[in-house]
Amino acid sequence: MAVSANSNELNDEYLNASLGMNTLASLKQKVGITISCKSLPNIDRRSKTDPFCVLWDISQSGKRTRVGQTEMIADNLNP
């Protein structure tokens, strides 16, 4: 898996493979991403929706790899 269970950080092997570089020649940069939503549809029946966001890497060949996801925010339509 590309993301560790508790830290939401990219795995170095995944990053190097996706950049097509070996470990010694790799070029890495941490990037912060902020995501917010407003007025999400409530698709739960007994409570409000529990939203989260998933980050995918799509290769040039079209293969999708799940890179990570945010934490779930319980009962919130405007996270």
RODO-2510 file (C-alpha; in nm, 4 decimals, decimal comma):
residues 79
     n   res          X          Y          Z
     1     m     0,0000     0,0000     0,0000
     2     a     0,1258     0,3476    -0,0819
     3     v     0,0063     0,5162     0,2362
     4     s     0,0946     0,4096     0,5866
     5     a    -0,1996     0,3277     0,8083
     6     n    -0,1772     0,6255     1,0450
     7     s     0,0366     0,8963     0,8877
     8     n    -0,1075     0,9466     0,5342
     9     e     0,2466     0,9757     0,3927
    10     l     0,3525     0,8379     0,0561
    11     n     0,5658     0,5261     0,0535
    12     d     0,9133     0,5989    -0,0991
    13     e     0,9073     0,2845    -0,3155
    14     y     0,5716     0,3852    -0,4657
    15     l     0,6925     0,7399    -0,5306
    16     n     1,0139     0,6204    -0,6958
    17     a     0,8292     0,3667    -0,9109
    18     s     0,5704     0,6217    -1,0252
    19     l     0,8470     0,8678    -1,1173
    20     g     1,0451     0,5940    -1,2947
    21     m     1,3552     0,6607    -1,0832
    22     n     1,5806     0,4524    -0,8653
    23     t     1,6172     0,5389    -0,4973
    24     l     1,9549     0,7125    -0,5294
    25     a     1,8538     0,9376    -0,8191
    26     s     1,5003     1,0203    -0,7051
    27     l     1,3744     1,3721    -0,6658
    28     k     1,1139     1,4110    -0,3899
    29     q     0,9100     1,6986    -0,2599
    30     k     0,6386     1,6891     0,0064
    31     v     0,3217     1,8652    -0,1007
    32     g     0,0321     1,9719     0,1181
    33     i    -0,3175     1,9429    -0,0261
    34     t    -0,6235     2,1032     0,1305
    35     i    -0,9675     1,9793     0,0293
    36     s    -1,3018     2,1256     0,1292
    37     c    -1,6596     2,0718     0,0129
    38     k    -1,9890     2,2532     0,0578
    39     s    -2,3456     2,1311     0,0307
    40     l    -2,2704     1,7643    -0,0295
    41     p    -2,5791     1,5520    -0,0985
    42     n    -2,7044     1,3562     0,2013
    43     i    -2,7103     0,9963     0,0767
    44     d    -2,7375     0,8292     0,4181
    45     r    -3,0883     0,7396     0,5341
    46     r    -3,0642     0,7649     0,9138
    47     s    -2,7942     1,0309     0,9577
    48     k    -2,5932     1,2791     0,7555
    49     t    -2,3302     1,1639     0,5074
    50     d    -1,9815     1,0686     0,6371
    51     p    -1,7534     1,2150     0,3652
    52     f    -1,3887     1,1411     0,2850
    53     c    -1,1672     1,2015    -0,0181
    54     v    -0,9610     0,9425    -0,2105
    55     l    -0,6426     1,0316    -0,4053
    56     w    -0,5670     0,8245    -0,7169
    57     d    -0,2582     0,8097    -0,9388
    58     i    -0,3441     0,7435    -1,3031
    59     s    -0,0492     0,6201    -1,5085
    60     q     0,0051     0,7015    -1,8752
    61     s    -0,1335     0,3577    -1,9615
    62     g    -0,4547     0,4408    -1,7739
    63     k    -0,3925     0,2143    -1,4725
    64     r    -0,5362     0,3617    -1,1520
    65     t    -0,3542     0,3165    -0,8219
    66     r    -0,5056     0,4306    -0,4934
    67     v    -0,2454     0,6523    -0,3249
    68     g    -0,4294     0,7526    -0,0088
    69     q    -0,7389     0,8968     0,1489
    70     t    -0,8379     1,1550     0,4064
    71     e    -0,9975     1,0705     0,7372
    72     m    -1,3764     1,0332     0,7406
    73     i    -1,5684     1,3245     0,8887
    74     a    -1,8837     1,1917     1,0553
    75     d    -2,2219     1,3527     0,9861
    76     n    -2,0975     1,6565     0,7960
    77     l    -2,2280     1,7897     0,4614
    78     n    -1,9788     2,0806     0,4576
    79     p    -1,6364     1,9350     0,5428
***
